[in-house]
Amino acid sequence: MEISVKHKFNSYFDSDEYLIDLDRKFEGYERGDLICFLTPFYPMPLQLDIAIRVNGDIIFRSWDWVKGCNNYLHTHQKPNEFTATPEQIDTINGLVSCRIKFEGLKIAVGKTVLDLAPLDKEEEEQRCGHKIYLT
């Protein structure tokens, strides 16, 4: 089953439409994955679960209907239980600046992820070529 999300002003994707495959298969787990979740199409309560691999790659885990919405990327992993690799930190920094997207989606990174991989704002601004505004 597919859902089509149409582009609106200030959408989190650049194309006219974003297709969601609700039957998409889980892409697996590897030791060291940083498992994260968000509801990217607020207020639609459809949660995207992804993982950031040790090498910095982002993989798909699932789409799930949920009760609440939070369009920021979060994790249940804790700083005292998880150590991000430099590649994972680079990917998270790239998501913050939109230098990196997940399959065309711009992902807003939340505090629980930034607690694991602090943003080097000045370096990322140089890499992406624009100012980063944090809220």
N, C-alpha and C positions, 0 to 999 in steps of 0.2 A: 504494500500500500504506500502511495506517495502523497505528500502534502506539498502544495505550492504556496510559498510566501512571496507576496508581491513587494517590490521596492517602494518605499515611501521616503519622504524627506528624512534625512539623517538616519538611514537604515544602517544596519551592521554588515551590509554586503553591497557591492558595487553594481551588480548586474540588475536587470529588470525583475528577475525572479530567482528564488532559491528553492531548489527541490530537496525535500527531505524524504529519504527512503526509510520508512518505519520497519522494514523487513531486513535492513542491512545487518550483516553478520558481525559479531564481536571479533576484533582483530587480535585478540590474545593478550596474555600477561607475560611480562618479563620481570625478573628481579630488578628492583631499583626504579620501576615505573612510578612517576608522580601522578597519581590518579586524581582527576579534577572534574568539576561539574559546573554547569551554568544553564540558565534558561535564556538563550540568546534572542528570542523573539517576544520579549515582554509586550503585552501581558499574557501571551499564550503560554500555558503551563506545561511546556514540552522541554524537558531537561536533556541536555547533551552531556554525555560522559565521555571524556577523552583521557588519554594518558600521555605524559611527556616522558619519552624514553631516556635512558642514561645518555644516549648519543645526541639528544636534543630533538629527535623526530617526534612528531605528534601523531598519535594513532587514535582511531575511533574505537569506542567501547559500546555505547548504546544511546538510543533515544528512549525516554520514558516519560509518561504523563505523571505529573506530580501535583501536589496540593498548593504549594507556594511557588513564587517566582523570585528569582534573583539573577539579574543579567550580568553579574560579575562572576568571574571564574574563581572558584573556591576549591578547597581540599579539606579532607578530614585528617590528613597527615599532620603531625606536630613537629615543630623544630627540634625538640629533644629526641625524636624518634626517626627523623629523616634528614639526610644530608644531601642536598642537591649537588649534582655535578656541575662543572663549569659550562658544559653544553646545555644542561637544563636551565641554568641561570641565563645563558645567552638567549635561549628560546623565549623564556618568560619576559626578559627585557624587550625582545623583538615584538612580542604580543602587545606589550604596553604601548609601544610607539607605532604599532600597525606595520612595522617593517616585515613582520611575519603574520600571516593569517592562517586559519585552519580551513582549507578547502573553500576559500573565498570569504569566510566569515572574519570580521574584525571582532576580536575578543577583548573585553574589558577585564583587566586582572584585579582581583580583590585582595584584601589584606591577608587572608590566610595563606595565599600563594606567595605574596610578597614577603611574608615573614620567613618563608623557606628560601627565597631567592631575592634578596634586596635589589632594588633598582639602582643601577649606576646611571643616574639621570644625565649627567654631563657627557659621559661616553656614549650613551644611547642617542642623545641629541646629535652628536657628531656623526654617528653611524647612519641615522635615518635622515639627517639633513633638515630637521624642523624642530621647533620648540615642543616640549612635552609639558602639558598642563595636568597637574594632579588635583583631584578633588577629594 
